[in-house]
Every structure is written in structure tokens, then in C-alpha cells.
Amino acid sequence: MTPDTSPGPLRFLVFGAALRADSANARLASLVARLISDTGATVDLAAMRDFDMPLYDGDMETAEGLPPGALALRERLESSDAVVISSPEYNASVPGVLKNAIDWVSRVRPQPFKTKHAMLVSASPSLVGGNRGLWALRIPLEHLGTRVYPDMFSLPDSYQAFAEDGTLADRGLQERLTETVSGFLSLVEADVRYVCLERRWYEFLGDRTEAAITQRAEA
């Protein structure tokens, strides 16, 4: 019998970055996880409490190493092809618990955030849907080498945004979220399945197609 050498399903870690169990971002994370799962991909749906850890302390790290919560996040990141974070906006920025988790995991070598694909979404009762917090979240992730998907999804008026079945009550927003998730999945699939492809990076819109090519090192 010929062994099955076809690649397995894509693997995604999805979690909401609020500690409150019934937070709008936990609900949005669950919806994104459902959309991804419907494509046949494997989804690891997590909660922020799965990664409980103390405030980052260099002396603690030297004496005890990384805390279990940071090691758990590292392991689940490394087991996934990509990550989706549904993050609330706290005072126009990143929730402290999420930034703290990123700081702890950034101490791991090799760095698990580096070259990991990420999509950022947010739900907020405000009219901007937590968008300012997502822009702030991009900064530490991209600094660590994460390939943050350009399209972010922000859900405003989150207290009234969900229908009873967990989808978005606004049909237009539901369609836009589905399209955003689909585009992200297509990018991750291309990167995971076709690692031998050449990449062209254009810094300016006027760059010509004969610009230098950067090839990936993976075999």
C-alpha cells in the first residue's frame, strides 16, 4: 500500500485576549474559529486564562525560567501554522495581560512569533470597534517578526452585534469577516503548502516587477 504523503490540514491557534469569560472578544474568537473550522482546517480555540502568568520579571526568569502559562502559549504557537488574536482595546492600546504574555514568550529561543502568520480582530462597544488597539498590537508582533495580515477586522457596538446563533447580526459585517478570514487562510495555505515559491517584496508602489527576488530558506 502506498503511504499517504499528502499534507494534513492547516492548524490555527485562535484566542480572545480578554480574561472575562463572556467577553465580546471571546465570542468573536469563537466565531472566527467556526469559520476556519468550516474550511476543514484544525482549530485550537484557547482562552486567555489558559496562559496565566505573572508580570514579566527578569529576576524571576533568571531564577525560575519561564512560567507554565508562557510555556503553554509557546507550545501552542509552535504547534500551529498561524494564529488569530481577538483583542479588546484598553485605553486606545493593548490589554496589559496580552502584552505581558507577548513579553514573556519573546524570551523563548528560537522565537515562536518569528515568521508566524497572524490575523488580528477586535470587538468593542465603541464605534471604532477596538481598531486603535489593533494598530498598537501590530507593533510588538511585527517587531518580533510576526507576519501580521494587513486586513484587520473591528466589530463596533459589540453588545448588540451577535445573533443568537453566534454569528454577526449585521449581514454585511458577517460577510466582511468571512471574506477577511478566507483571504487570511489563502495566504497561510500558500505559505505553508508552497514553501519553494519565490517572493517579490516591493517597498514602493512604483517598484518594477524586475526588482530583486528574495527566496525563502526553507527546503
Phi, psi and chi 1 to 4 in degrees:
 res  aa     phi    psi   chi1   chi2   chi3   chi4
   1 MET       -  133.0 -180.0 -179.9  -65.3      -
   2 THR   -75.1  127.0  -56.6      -      -      -
   3 PRO   -66.3  149.7   23.7  -33.6      -      -
   4 ASP   -81.6  112.0 -177.7    6.3      -      -
   5 THR  -106.1    8.1   57.6      -      -      -
   6 SER   -67.9  145.8   60.3      -      -      -
   7 PRO   -67.2  149.1   24.6  -33.6      -      -
   8 GLY   -75.8  179.6      -      -      -      -
   9 PRO   -65.8  152.8   23.1  -32.6      -      -
  10 LEU   -64.4  149.9  -65.6  172.7      -      -
  11 ARG  -119.7  128.5  -58.7  160.0  -60.1  171.1
  12 PHE  -126.9  131.7  -68.7   83.4      -      -
  13 LEU   -94.1  125.7  171.3   62.6      -      -
  14 VAL  -127.9  128.2 -178.9      -      -      -
  15 PHE  -152.6  149.7   68.1   92.9      -      -
  16 GLY   -88.6  141.8      -      -      -      -
  17 ALA   -98.3   20.4      -      -      -      -
  18 ALA  -107.5  146.2      -      -      -      -
  19 LEU   -79.1  -27.6  -69.5  174.4      -      -
  20 ARG   -64.4  127.2 -170.7  163.9   57.6   90.0
  21 ALA   -61.1  -38.8      -      -      -      -
  22 ASP  -100.0   28.7 -168.0   37.1      -      -
  23 SER   -69.0  153.5   76.8      -      -      -
  24 ALA   -61.9  -31.1      -      -      -      -
  25 ASN   -74.5  -28.2  -78.7  -80.4      -      -
  26 ALA   -67.1  -39.4      -      -      -      -
  27 ARG   -67.8  -40.1  -60.6  179.0   70.5 -177.7
  28 LEU   -66.6  -39.0 -176.6   56.5      -      -
  29 ALA   -61.5  -40.8      -      -      -      -
  30 SER   -64.0  -39.4  -65.5      -      -      -
  31 LEU   -66.1  -44.6  176.0   54.2      -      -
  32 VAL   -62.0  -41.2  171.4      -      -      -
  33 ALA   -60.4  -39.2      -      -      -      -
  34 ARG   -65.7  -42.7 -172.2 -162.9  -47.3 -179.5
  35 LEU   -62.3  -40.5  -67.1  172.7      -      -
  36 ILE   -68.7  -44.5  -64.9  174.4      -      -
  37 SER   -61.3  -34.3 -178.5      -      -      -
  38 ASP   -63.6  -17.9  -73.8  -14.5      -      -
  39 THR   -87.6   -4.2   69.3      -      -      -
  40 GLY    97.8   -2.2      -      -      -      -
  41 ALA   -75.3  161.4      -      -      -      -
  42 THR   -93.9  130.8  -62.7      -      -      -
  43 VAL  -119.0  129.6  178.1      -      -      -
  44 ASP  -104.7   97.7  176.5    9.9      -      -
  45 LEU   -88.6  118.2  179.4   58.6      -      -
  46 ALA  -118.0  168.2      -      -      -      -
  47 ALA  -120.3  153.9      -      -      -      -
  48 MET   -60.5  -30.5 -162.2   68.6 -137.6      -
  49 ARG   -67.5  -16.9  -71.2 -170.9 -178.7  -83.7
  50 ASP   -65.3  -17.9  -64.6  -17.7      -      -
  51 PHE  -120.2   42.7  -48.4  122.1      -      -
  52 ASP   -62.8  132.2 -176.4   43.1      -      -
  53 MET  -157.2  153.5   60.2 -167.4   84.0      -
  54 PRO   -73.2  171.5   28.8  -35.9      -      -
  55 LEU   -60.3  144.2  -67.4  175.4      -      -
  56 TYR   -60.2  132.8  176.9   75.6      -      -
  57 ASP  -142.7  113.7 -178.2  -25.0      -      -
  58 GLY   -60.5  -36.1      -      -      -      -
  59 ASP   -66.4  -40.2  -69.1  -22.8      -      -
  60 MET   -63.5  -41.7  179.2 -176.5  -64.7      -
  61 GLU   -61.1  -42.4  179.6 -170.8    5.5      -
  62 THR   -65.1  -40.0  -60.5      -      -      -
  63 ALA   -81.0  -36.6      -      -      -      -
  64 GLU  -122.7  -10.7  -55.2  175.0   18.3      -
  65 GLY    80.5 -166.8      -      -      -      -
  66 LEU   -75.3  143.2  -90.7   67.5      -      -
  67 PRO   -71.4  159.7   25.4  -33.7      -      -
  68 PRO   -55.5  -37.8  -27.4   35.4      -      -
  69 GLY   -62.8  -40.0      -      -      -      -
  70 ALA   -67.8  -39.7      -      -      -      -
  71 LEU   -66.1  -35.3  -66.1  174.0      -      -
  72 ALA   -66.0  -43.1      -      -      -      -
  73 LEU   -65.0  -41.4  178.4   53.6      -      -
  74 ARG   -58.4  -46.4 -177.3  -84.0  -55.6  -88.9
  75 GLU   -63.5  -42.3  179.9  179.8   -6.2      -
  76 ARG   -74.4  -29.1  -68.8  166.7   82.1  167.2
  77 LEU   -65.2  -47.1  -83.4  169.8      -      -
  78 GLU   -67.3  -23.4  -69.0 -178.2  -20.5      -
  79 SER   -85.2   -1.6  -61.9      -      -      -
  80 SER  -116.6  152.5  -57.6      -      -      -
  81 ASP   -81.5  -25.9  -64.2  -51.4      -      -
  82 ALA  -158.6  165.7      -      -      -      -
  83 VAL  -133.2  143.3   58.1      -      -      -
  84 VAL  -119.6  126.2  179.2      -      -      -
  85 ILE  -115.6  124.0  -56.3  173.8      -      -
  86 SER  -102.2  104.8 -177.6      -      -      -
  87 SER  -115.9  130.8  175.0      -      -      -
  88 PRO   -71.8  167.7   26.9  -32.9      -      -
  89 GLU  -108.0  119.8  175.3 -175.1  -63.8      -
  90 TYR  -111.0  113.3  -70.4  175.4      -      -
  91 ASN    52.3   46.6  -62.5  -47.5      -      -
  92 ALA    64.8   24.9      -      -      -      -
  93 SER  -149.8 -161.5 -170.1      -      -      -
  94 VAL   -86.3  138.6 -175.9      -      -      -
  95 PRO   -58.0  137.3  -21.1   31.4      -      -
  96 GLY   -58.9  -35.9      -      -      -      -
  97 VAL   -65.4  -34.3   65.3      -      -      -
  98 LEU   -74.7  -44.8  176.3   57.9      -      -
  99 LYS   -61.0  -38.9 -179.8   58.4  166.8   60.3
 100 ASN   -62.7  -41.1 -176.3   58.9      -      -
 101 ALA   -64.0  -41.3      -      -      -      -
 102 ILE   -62.9  -41.9  -67.5  171.3      -      -
 103 ASP   -62.8  -43.2  -69.4  -17.0      -      -
 104 TRP   -63.6  -50.0  -92.0  113.8      -      -
 105 VAL   -67.7  -25.2  176.9      -      -      -
 106 SER   -64.6  -14.7   73.4      -      -      -
 107 ARG   -82.2  -10.4  -55.9  -63.3  -64.1  170.0
 108 VAL   -72.9  143.1  175.6      -      -      -
 109 ARG  -126.0  127.7  -64.8  -64.4 -179.4  -88.1
 110 PRO   -70.7  156.7   26.6  -35.1      -      -
 111 GLN   -70.8  114.1  172.6   50.9 -109.0      -
 112 PRO   -71.3  -19.2   24.6  -33.0      -      -
 113 PHE   -79.0  -22.2  -75.7  109.5      -      -
 114 LYS   -65.4  127.3 -174.7  173.5  176.8   60.0
 115 THR    66.9    6.3   73.0      -      -      -
 116 LYS   -77.7  132.5 -174.0   71.2   65.9  178.6
 117 HIS   -76.1  139.8  -75.7  -74.9      -      -
 118 ALA  -140.0  141.0      -      -      -      -
 119 MET  -118.6  137.3 -172.3  176.7   84.4      -
 120 LEU  -113.1  130.0  -53.1 -178.7      -      -
 121 VAL  -133.6  162.2  -60.1      -      -      -
 122 SER  -153.8  150.3 -179.1      -      -      -
 123 ALA  -129.2  136.7      -      -      -      -
 124 SER  -152.0  147.9  170.0      -      -      -
 125 PRO   -70.0  -11.7   22.9  -32.3      -      -
 126 SER   -76.1  169.3   74.2      -      -      -
 127 LEU   -76.5  -18.6  -66.0  179.3      -      -
 128 VAL   -93.5   -3.2  -64.8      -      -      -
 129 GLY    64.5   24.0      -      -      -      -
 130 GLY    82.2   13.4      -      -      -      -
 131 ASN   -62.8  -35.7 -172.9 -100.5      -      -
 132 ARG   -64.7  -36.0  -65.3  167.3  -59.6 -173.6
 133 GLY   -65.9  -34.7      -      -      -      -
 134 LEU   -68.0  -38.4  -65.2 -174.1      -      -
 135 TRP   -63.8  -37.6  -78.5  108.3      -      -
 136 ALA   -68.6  -34.7      -      -      -      -
 137 LEU   -68.8  -30.6  177.9   55.4      -      -
 138 ARG   -58.9  -33.4  -64.3 -175.3   71.3  100.1
 139 ILE   -62.2  -56.2  -65.4  172.8      -      -
 140 PRO   -66.6  -34.5   23.0  -33.6      -      -
 141 LEU   -67.0  -47.3  -69.5  176.1      -      -
 142 GLU   -67.8  -32.1  -69.3  179.5  -26.7      -
 143 HIS   -60.6  -34.6  171.0   75.9      -      -
 144 LEU   -84.3    0.5  -67.0  171.6      -      -
 145 GLY    95.8    8.8      -      -      -      -
 146 THR   -69.9  139.1  -53.2      -      -      -
 147 ARG   -90.6   88.3  -63.1  167.3  178.9  160.8
 148 VAL   -79.7  124.8 -178.0      -      -      -
 149 TYR   -60.5  132.6 -169.4   56.8      -      -
 150 PRO   -59.7  -38.4  -23.7   33.6      -      -
 151 ASP   -83.0  120.8  -67.9  -19.6      -      -
 152 MET  -110.7  154.2  -57.5 -176.6  -65.7      -
 153 PHE  -118.8  125.4  179.5   84.3      -      -
 154 SER  -120.2  126.7  -62.1      -      -      -
 155 LEU  -105.5  110.0  178.5   64.9      -      -
 156 PRO   -83.2  169.0   31.6  -34.5      -      -
 157 ASP    48.9   48.9 -163.1   19.5      -      -
 158 SER   -66.3  -23.1   59.1      -      -      -
 159 TYR   -66.1  -26.1  -67.2  155.2      -      -
 160 GLN  -112.9   10.9  -71.9   79.5   37.5      -
 161 ALA   -84.4  -20.9      -      -      -      -
 162 PHE  -102.8  137.4  -67.3   92.3      -      -
 163 ALA   -81.4  172.2      -      -      -      -
 164 GLU   -63.3  -28.4  -69.2 -174.4    1.4      -
 165 ASP   -85.9    5.7   63.4   -4.9      -      -
 166 GLY    91.6  -10.3      -      -      -      -
 167 THR   -81.0  176.9   62.2      -      -      -
 168 LEU   -85.0  136.5  -59.5 -177.2      -      -
 169 ALA   -66.8  -33.3      -      -      -      -
 170 ASP   -81.5  115.3 -174.3  -55.2      -      -
 171 ARG   -62.3  -38.4 -176.0  171.8  179.9  177.9
 172 GLY   -63.3  -41.5      -      -      -      -
 173 LEU   -67.3  -38.5  -73.6  174.6      -      -
 174 GLN   -61.4  -42.7  177.9   68.0   32.7      -
 175 GLU   -65.7  -39.0  -69.7  176.6   -7.4      -
 176 ARG   -68.4  -39.5 -173.4  160.8   70.1   82.4
 177 LEU   -63.2  -43.8  175.6   60.8      -      -
 178 THR   -61.3  -42.2  -58.7      -      -      -
 179 GLU   -66.0  -39.0  -69.1  172.5   -1.9      -
 180 THR   -65.5  -44.4  -57.1      -      -      -
 181 VAL   -63.4  -42.4  170.2      -      -      -
 182 SER   -61.7  -42.8  177.1      -      -      -
 183 GLY   -63.9  -40.0      -      -      -      -
 184 PHE   -64.2  -43.9  178.5   61.4      -      -
 185 LEU   -62.0  -39.0  -95.4   62.6      -      -
 186 SER   -63.5  -40.1  -65.0      -      -      -
 187 LEU   -65.5  -45.0  175.6   65.5      -      -
 188 VAL   -63.7  -42.5  173.9      -      -      -
 189 GLU   -61.3  -44.0 -179.1  176.1   23.5      -
 190 ALA   -61.4  -39.5      -      -      -      -
 191 ASP   -73.4  -37.8 -169.5   61.0      -      -
 192 VAL   -79.0  -41.7  171.6      -      -      -
 193 ARG   -81.6  -29.1  -56.8  -74.5 -168.3 -124.5
 194 TYR  -126.0   61.6  -49.1  110.4      -      -
 195 VAL   -69.8  -12.3  -63.4      -      -      -
 196 CYS   -87.2   -3.7   59.5      -      -      -
 197 LEU   -67.1  144.8  -71.6  179.8      -      -
 198 GLU   -78.9  148.4  -67.1  177.7  -26.8      -
 199 ARG  -116.8  140.0  -66.7 -178.8  169.7 -150.7
 200 ARG  -113.2  126.6  -65.1  177.8 -176.1  -91.2
 201 TRP  -110.5  123.0  -62.0   94.8      -      -
 202 TYR  -114.4  119.8  -57.1  121.5      -      -
 203 GLU   -80.2  -30.4 -172.8  172.8   -2.5      -
 204 PHE  -126.0  153.7  -55.7  104.2      -      -
 205 LEU   -62.1  -27.1  -67.9  176.4      -      -
 206 GLY   -83.7   -1.1      -      -      -      -
 207 ASP   -60.5  142.7  -77.0   -7.1      -      -
 208 ARG   -89.8  161.3  -60.5 -173.6  -57.0  -85.7
 209 THR   -68.2  -16.4   55.3      -      -      -
 210 GLU   -87.8   15.7   60.9  -95.9   35.0      -
 211 ALA   -61.6  157.9      -      -      -      -
 212 ALA   -56.7  145.5      -      -      -      -
 213 ILE  -102.4  134.2  -65.3  174.0      -      -
 214 THR  -106.3  121.5  -59.6      -      -      -
 215 GLN   -97.4  144.1  -67.3 -171.9  -11.3      -
 216 ARG   -72.5  149.8  -69.5 -167.9   57.7 -176.4
 217 ALA   -84.5  -18.4      -      -      -      -
 218 GLU   -64.7  144.3  -68.0   91.9  -21.4      -
 219 ALA   -83.9      -      -      -      -      -
